[in-house]
Amino acid sequence: MNVFLWAATALIVLQLPLLGQAFLLRSALGVLPTLQAAGGIWTVTLVLLAQGFERSAYTILAVVASLLTYAGGMVFVRFMERELD
């Protein structure tokens, strides 16, 4: 294992409390920032995994994940805007 795989493993393990908090929160306003932060961390984790396995083509997956994280947040706000008020 190289340093990239160790860093990716650490990010995955350290993200579990963040995801646990997202499942325990009851308000939609509290879940959105948590999931946005989790999406950013997963994007970095995917880049680290791509570098760790020496597959640069897998970096495209991380780019798509970052775009979908932003788009997913916008869709969440759009459909939950009544509950956010």
N, C-alpha and C positions, 0 to 999 in steps of 0.2 A: 504494500500500500504506500502511496506517495502522499505528499502533504495536501494535495487537492482533495483526495478521498477522505483524509482525516478531517479536513475543514468541513466538507460536505456532511460527514457523519455528525460532527458537532452541531452544525446548524439544524439538522433534522431533529436531533435529540433536544436541543434547546428550544425548538419551536413547539414541542408538545404542550408545555404549559400555556402558551399563547392560544393554541387551538382549543385547549380545555376551557380557557376563559371564554372563548367565543361560544362554546356550547352551553356554558352556565349563565351567560348574560340573557336577560329577558327582554331588554329593549333593543329595537332595531337600530337606534342611534349608537348604541355601544358596540354592536356587532360589526358595523361597517368599517370603522377604523381598524379593528382587530383583523378582519379578513383582508383589508388592503395591505396591512403590514405583513401578514402571513404570505400574501401573494408576492410581495417584493422579496421576502426571504427565500421563498421557493424558487424564484427566478435566479437568484444568486446561487442557490444550491444546485440548480440544473447546469449553470455555467461551470461550477466547480466539478460536477460529475463529468461533464463533457471533456474538460481539461484533464481530469484524473484518469479517464479511460482512453485519453488521446484520440478522441473522435470529434474533430472540429465541426463535423456536419451536425452533431447533436446540439450545437449552440443555437441553431435555428429554432429548436424547440423552446429554448429559454426566451428568445426574442418574441415568439408567438405567445408564450405564457405571460410575458410582461404586458403585451398589448391586450390580451384577454382579461388580465387582472383589472386594468383600467376600464375596459368596456363593461366588465361584469359589475364593477362598482357603479357605473352610470346607470345600468339597467336596474340594479338594486334600488338606487335612489328614485328612479322613475316610477317603479311599481310600488314602492313603499312610502312615497312622499306624503300620503295622507296620514300614515302612522307616525311619521317623523314630526308632525306639527304638534 
